[in-house]
Every structure is written in structure tokens, then in C-alpha cells.
Amino acid sequence: MSQQNGIATLLQAEREAHEIVSKARKYRQDKLKQAKKDAATEINNYKLQKDKELTNFANENAGSVDDLEKNADLQVQDELKDIERVAKEKKEDVIKLLIDAVTHPSAELHANAI
């Protein structure tokens, strides 16, 4: 009978060991699942934070881009007005020079002809 008791004790010890290993595996799997959930939550929070920062940055700089475009347009308009003003002022002088060049030609040798 002592052999039977010994075998029964070994089988009982084996079952207990198997149960302990199973609990350890389950504990490990649960911890891994929890770590994945925590990581996913942290990643989502980080994404939300960065999206918010990007939105704030875009909102802050959107106005400055519009202002730069308006300033550039104003500069172009001012320069066009100056060009038109100078063209009006010089129009008579240019017409006179053209008429003089056509009506009073001067015969000169070209610089490359010498």
C-alpha cells in the first residue's frame, strides 16, 4: 500500500505543479493584455495631444500667412502704381525720342563693324 500512497502523492504533486504553472501562465497572459491596453491608451493620448498641438500651431500661423499674402499684394499694387505713374510721366519724352530717331537718322558705324 505504501507504493500506492507514494504514487498517489506524486500524482497529487504533479497536479498541483500543473495548476501552479497554469496560474502563472494565465497571470502572465493577463499582465501582457493589460500592458497592451495601457500602451494603446497611452499612444491614443499622445496622438490626441500632438493633434491638438498641430491644430493650435496651424491656427496661430494661419493668420500670419494671410497677413503675409495681404502685405505682398499691397506691395505689388504699390509697385504697379509707381510703374504706371513713371510711364505716364515719361510717355511724352519717349514719343519725342522715337520721333527724333525716325525723322533725324544719324549714320554711324556699328561697334562690331570696326
Order of alpha helices (4+ residues) and beta strands (2+ residues): alpha
